[in-house]
Amino acid sequence: MRYLVTGVAGFVGFHVAKALIKRGDSVIGIDNISDYYSVNLKRDRLKELGNKIKFYEGDISDFDLMNKIFEENNFDKIIHLAAQAGVRYSLENPFEYEKSNGLGTLTIFELAKRHNVKDVVYASSSSVYGGNKKVPFSVNDEVNNPISMYAATKKYSELLAHSYSRLYNINFTGLRFFTVYGPWGRPDMSIYKFTKAILEDEKIELYNRGDHIRDFTYIDDVVKGIMLASDKNLGCNIYNLGNNKPIELMKIVDLIETKLNKVGKKEMLPMQKGDVHMTYADIDLTTKNIGWLPETTIEDGISKFIDWYKKYNNLK
């Protein structure tokens, strides 16, 4: 199969590309290598993929460029992961989210229609659940109250997919990711930030005084879910990809400190706008329809991440 993977230099996109290559699929990837976080990390991910993929550097919101890429490559399927990430950053730079997550997604979906690509898996987010009090979060819950621009753009992607599916008979599978972590992860995510801060004797910033609960989901499990979804004809539906075992943030800090054998300095801060207290995925429908279950414990996942972090940064 010939896959278009958008956001291929990103955390999830990189791992998906590796998995597709491993099983013998052809990968054509695009990424704009934005400087939202370390460009060097993104370049290193691409180096790891090497010449096993065909790579385009550019912006998915550039319709002419994307149309050229579609014309040059006969895609069987699309895995659309490119997005401007980050809840907090969306409060400061909302136009970046409209461009990438809004216009960029519209461009991909429109070109799928024009070039007769009938199978699209796209990334949504647990952030669409906003401040929902009912847990675990079910895909049957209403998600009409986003509390960040990032969440609003992800909800827009889901609505857009529904419209395109109904109008043009395209299979769109939306996957709501829950706090993905692991090797080659994003530096703005908590496990990466805490590890770095402890090792460098910097303060760990704990918002809401550390009173957060998150459904941390290991990257290998997420990739498995994406691959399973892409291999099935699921019509137009949305599924949660979460560990289904929410963990208190202070427990995460304890596990990192234990693995590093070092206690971190902690700075207790108030709740940030756009944040939610808890995320917790109901994955019953995902298991039933996709056949997916997460397998990695939080202890193993954190251990694997820290081993990678030390190796990548040449630390003893």
C-alpha positions as CSV (number, residue, x, y, z in Angstrom):
1,M,0.0,0.0,0.0
2,R,1.1,3.6,-0.7
3,Y,0.4,5.8,2.3
4,L,0.5,9.6,2.7
5,V,1.5,10.3,6.3
6,T,1.1,14.0,7.2
7,G,3.2,15.3,10.1
8,V,5.8,12.6,9.4
9,A,8.5,14.4,11.3
10,G,6.2,14.6,14.3
11,F,6.2,12.3,17.3
12,V,3.3,10.0,16.3
13,G,3.9,10.4,12.5
14,F,7.5,9.3,12.8
15,H,6.5,6.1,14.7
16,V,3.7,5.4,12.3
17,A,6.0,5.7,9.3
18,K,8.5,3.3,10.9
19,A,5.7,0.8,11.5
20,L,4.4,1.0,7.9
21,I,7.9,0.6,6.5
22,K,8.6,-2.4,8.7
23,R,5.6,-4.2,7.3
24,G,6.5,-3.3,3.7
25,D,4.2,-0.4,2.9
26,S,5.4,2.6,0.9
27,V,5.4,5.9,2.8
28,I,5.2,9.4,1.4
29,G,5.5,11.9,4.1
30,I,5.1,15.7,4.5
31,D,6.0,18.0,7.4
32,N,6.6,21.7,7.6
33,I,9.2,21.3,10.4
34,S,7.7,24.1,12.4
35,D,9.8,25.5,15.3
36,Y,7.0,25.0,17.9
37,Y,9.5,22.7,19.5
38,S,13.1,21.5,18.6
39,V,13.6,21.5,14.9
40,N,16.7,19.3,15.5
41,L,14.6,16.6,17.1
42,K,12.3,16.6,14.0
43,R,15.3,16.4,11.7
44,D,16.8,13.5,13.7
45,R,13.5,11.6,13.4
46,L,13.7,12.1,9.6
47,K,17.4,10.9,9.7
48,E,16.2,7.8,11.5
49,L,13.7,7.1,8.7
50,G,16.4,7.8,6.1
51,N,15.7,7.1,2.5
52,K,13.0,4.6,3.4
53,I,10.4,7.3,2.9
54,K,9.8,9.9,0.2
55,F,9.7,13.1,2.0
56,Y,8.3,16.6,1.2
57,E,9.0,19.6,3.3
58,G,6.0,22.0,3.2
59,D,2.8,23.1,4.7
60,I,-0.4,21.0,4.4
61,S,-2.4,24.2,4.1
62,D,-0.6,25.0,0.8
63,F,-3.2,23.7,-1.6
64,D,-1.1,24.0,-4.8
65,L,1.8,22.1,-3.1
66,M,-0.5,19.4,-1.8
67,N,-2.3,19.0,-5.1
68,K,1.1,18.5,-6.7
69,I,2.0,15.8,-4.2
70,F,-1.2,14.0,-4.8
71,E,-0.7,14.2,-8.5
72,E,2.8,12.8,-8.2
73,N,1.8,9.9,-6.0
74,N,-1.0,7.4,-6.3
75,F,-2.1,7.1,-2.7
76,D,-4.1,4.1,-1.5
77,K,-4.6,5.5,2.0
78,I,-4.0,8.6,4.1
79,I,-3.0,8.9,7.8
80,H,-3.4,12.5,8.6
81,L,-1.5,13.4,11.8
82,A,-0.1,16.9,11.0
83,A,-1.4,19.5,13.4
84,Q,-0.3,22.4,15.4
85,A,-0.2,20.8,18.9
86,G,-0.5,22.1,22.4
87,V,-3.5,23.4,24.4
88,R,-1.6,26.2,26.1
89,Y,0.1,27.4,23.0
90,S,-3.3,27.7,21.3
91,L,-4.2,30.5,23.7
92,E,-1.2,32.6,22.5
93,N,-1.2,31.7,18.8
94,P,-4.7,30.9,17.7
95,F,-4.1,31.7,14.0
96,E,-1.5,28.9,13.8
97,Y,-4.2,26.4,14.8
98,E,-6.7,27.8,12.3
99,K,-4.1,27.5,9.5
100,S,-2.8,24.0,10.2
101,N,-5.6,22.2,12.0
102,G,-8.4,24.0,10.1
103,L,-7.3,24.9,6.6
104,G,-4.7,22.1,6.5
105,T,-7.2,19.5,7.3
106,L,-9.7,20.9,4.8
107,T,-7.0,20.7,2.2
108,I,-6.2,17.0,2.9
109,F,-9.9,16.0,2.9
110,E,-10.7,17.9,-0.3
111,L,-7.7,16.4,-2.1
112,A,-8.7,12.9,-0.9
113,K,-12.0,13.6,-2.6
114,R,-10.5,14.9,-5.8
115,H,-8.0,12.1,-6.1
116,N,-10.4,9.4,-5.1
117,V,-8.6,8.2,-1.9
118,K,-11.3,6.4,0.0
119,D,-9.6,5.6,3.3
120,V,-8.5,8.3,5.7
121,V,-7.4,8.0,9.4
122,Y,-7.0,11.3,11.1
123,A,-5.9,12.4,14.6
124,S,-8.3,14.0,16.9
125,S,-7.7,14.6,20.6
126,S,-9.1,13.9,24.1
127,S,-9.2,17.7,24.4
128,V,-12.5,17.8,22.6
129,Y,-14.2,16.5,25.8
130,G,-13.4,19.9,27.4
131,G,-14.6,20.1,30.9
132,N,-16.9,17.1,30.8
133,K,-17.5,15.8,34.3
134,K,-18.7,12.3,33.4
135,V,-15.9,9.8,33.3
136,P,-14.7,7.8,31.5
137,F,-15.0,9.9,28.4
138,S,-17.1,8.1,25.8
139,V,-17.3,8.9,22.1
140,N,-21.1,9.0,22.6
141,D,-20.7,12.0,25.0
142,E,-21.5,15.5,23.7
143,V,-18.4,17.5,22.9
144,N,-19.9,20.9,22.2
145,N,-18.0,22.8,24.8
146,P,-14.3,23.0,23.9
147,I,-12.3,25.1,26.3
148,S,-9.3,25.8,24.1
149,M,-8.7,26.8,20.5
150,Y,-6.8,23.6,20.0
151,A,-9.8,21.6,21.1
152,A,-12.1,23.6,18.8
153,T,-10.0,22.9,15.8
154,K,-10.0,19.2,16.6
155,K,-13.8,19.2,16.9
156,Y,-13.9,21.0,13.5
157,S,-11.8,18.2,12.0
158,E,-14.4,15.6,13.2
159,L,-17.3,17.6,11.7
160,L,-15.5,18.1,8.5
161,A,-14.8,14.4,8.2
162,H,-18.5,13.6,8.8
163,S,-19.5,16.0,6.0
164,Y,-17.0,14.7,3.5
165,S,-17.9,11.1,4.3
166,R,-21.6,11.7,3.8
167,L,-21.1,13.7,0.6
168,Y,-18.4,11.6,-1.1
169,N,-18.5,8.1,0.4
170,I,-15.0,8.3,2.0
171,N,-14.1,6.2,5.0
172,F,-13.0,8.6,7.8
173,T,-11.7,7.2,11.1
174,G,-11.1,9.8,13.8
175,L,-8.9,8.8,16.7
176,R,-9.0,10.8,19.9
177,F,-5.5,10.4,21.4
178,F,-5.0,10.6,25.2
179,T,-1.7,12.0,26.4
180,V,0.7,10.0,24.1
181,Y,4.2,9.6,25.5
182,G,7.3,7.5,24.7
183,P,10.7,7.6,23.0
184,W,11.2,10.4,20.5
185,G,8.4,12.3,22.2
186,R,7.5,15.9,22.3
187,P,9.6,18.2,24.6
188,D,6.4,20.1,25.6
189,M,4.8,17.1,27.1
190,S,4.9,16.4,30.8
191,I,7.0,13.2,31.0
192,Y,9.6,14.7,28.8
193,K,9.6,18.1,30.6
194,F,9.8,16.5,34.1
195,T,12.7,14.2,33.1
196,K,14.6,17.0,31.6
197,A,14.0,19.3,34.6
198,I,15.1,16.7,37.1
199,L,18.3,15.8,35.3
200,E,19.2,19.5,34.8
201,D,18.3,20.5,38.4
202,E,15.6,22.8,37.2
203,K,12.1,23.2,38.8
204,I,9.3,21.0,37.7
205,E,6.3,23.2,36.9
206,L,3.2,21.6,38.4
207,Y,0.0,23.3,37.4
208,N,-3.1,23.1,39.6
209,R,-0.5,22.3,42.3
210,G,0.0,18.9,40.7
211,D,-3.6,17.9,41.0
212,H,-4.1,16.5,37.5
213,I,-5.0,13.0,36.4
214,R,-4.2,11.9,32.9
215,D,-4.7,8.8,30.8
216,F,-1.1,8.4,29.6
217,T,-0.9,6.2,26.5
218,Y,2.3,4.7,25.3
219,I,3.3,5.4,21.7
220,D,3.6,1.7,20.6
221,D,0.0,1.1,21.7
222,V,-1.2,4.2,19.8
223,V,0.6,3.2,16.7
224,K,-0.9,-0.3,16.9
225,G,-4.4,1.4,17.1
226,I,-3.7,3.6,14.1
227,M,-2.6,0.6,12.0
228,L,-5.6,-1.5,13.0
229,A,-7.9,1.4,12.2
230,S,-6.3,2.0,8.8
231,D,-6.5,-1.7,7.9
232,K,-10.3,-1.8,8.5
233,N,-13.3,-0.4,6.6
234,L,-14.9,1.5,9.5
235,G,-17.1,3.9,7.6
236,C,-17.1,7.3,9.3
237,N,-16.6,6.9,13.1
238,I,-14.6,8.2,16.0
239,Y,-12.7,6.1,18.6
240,N,-10.8,6.8,21.8
241,L,-7.1,5.7,21.9
242,G,-6.4,5.9,25.6
243,N,-4.8,3.6,28.2
244,N,-8.1,3.4,30.2
245,K,-6.0,3.7,33.4
246,P,-5.7,7.3,34.4
247,I,-2.7,8.2,36.6
248,E,-2.2,11.0,39.1
249,L,0.4,13.4,37.9
250,M,2.3,13.2,41.1
251,K,2.6,9.5,40.7
252,I,4.2,10.2,37.3
253,V,6.7,12.4,39.0
254,D,7.4,9.7,41.6
255,L,8.0,7.1,38.9
256,I,10.4,9.4,37.0
257,E,12.3,10.2,40.2
258,T,12.6,6.5,41.1
259,K,13.9,5.7,37.6
260,L,16.4,8.5,37.7
261,N,17.3,7.9,41.4
262,K,17.0,11.7,41.9
263,V,14.4,13.9,43.5
264,G,13.2,16.9,41.5
265,K,12.6,20.5,42.7
266,K,8.9,21.3,42.4
267,E,7.1,24.6,41.7
268,M,3.4,24.6,42.5
269,L,1.4,26.7,40.1
270,P,-2.3,27.6,39.6
271,M,-4.5,25.9,37.0
272,Q,-3.9,27.1,33.5
273,K,-6.6,28.3,31.2
274,G,-7.6,25.6,28.7
275,D,-6.5,22.7,31.0
276,V,-8.8,20.1,32.4
277,H,-8.4,18.2,35.7
278,M,-8.9,14.7,34.4
279,T,-8.8,12.6,31.2
280,Y,-10.0,9.1,31.1
281,A,-10.8,7.1,28.0
282,D,-13.7,4.7,27.6
283,I,-12.3,2.2,25.0
284,D,-15.1,-0.4,24.9
285,L,-16.1,0.7,21.3
286,T,-12.5,0.8,20.2
287,T,-11.9,-2.7,21.5
288,K,-15.1,-4.0,19.9
289,N,-14.8,-2.5,16.5
290,I,-11.0,-2.2,16.0
291,G,-9.7,-5.0,18.2
292,W,-7.4,-2.7,20.1
293,L,-6.2,-2.9,23.7
294,P,-3.3,-1.0,25.2
295,E,-0.6,-3.3,26.6
296,T,2.2,-1.1,28.0
297,T,2.2,-0.3,31.8
298,I,3.0,3.2,32.9
299,E,6.1,1.8,34.7
300,D,7.5,0.2,31.6
301,G,6.6,3.1,29.4
302,I,8.4,5.6,31.5
303,S,11.4,3.4,31.8
304,K,11.6,3.0,28.1
305,F,11.3,6.8,27.6
306,I,14.0,7.6,30.1
307,D,16.3,5.0,28.5
308,W,15.8,6.6,25.1
309,Y,16.2,10.2,26.6
310,K,19.6,9.4,28.1
311,K,20.8,7.7,24.9
312,Y,19.6,10.5,22.7
313,N,21.2,13.1,24.9
314,N,24.4,11.2,25.4
315,L,23.8,10.9,29.2
316,K,25.3,8.3,31.5
